[in-house]
Amino acid sequence: MPHADLADIFSRSKSRYYINLPEVLRRVAPSLVSDILVEQSWSQEPRGLTEILEAEDVLFHQAWYNRHWNMRIGIQQGEIKVVEKETWPRPPGAPRRSSGTC
């Protein structure tokens, strides 16, 4: 009930008195309260190192596969030319690489 000094301001049929916000929200907008409760109670465990490393490995192989197929398509369409190692142009005066190094 409101304070006696203010009681005549409030209508019994249209006025409600609450002392905490959750009660008001439950009465006025119950769907909002349930959405907030779900949001507040939801938690997600962080991924473990093993799961992260597995995902990284999958991504690495997917990127390699994509690049590999793009290179194959480029070769088939003549956009990439395959040459022998011995005929690959080198800058003038550059030392020849031995077969054991990259």
Helices and strands as residue ranges (DSSP letters): G 7-9, H 21-28, H 30-41, H 49-76, G 85-87
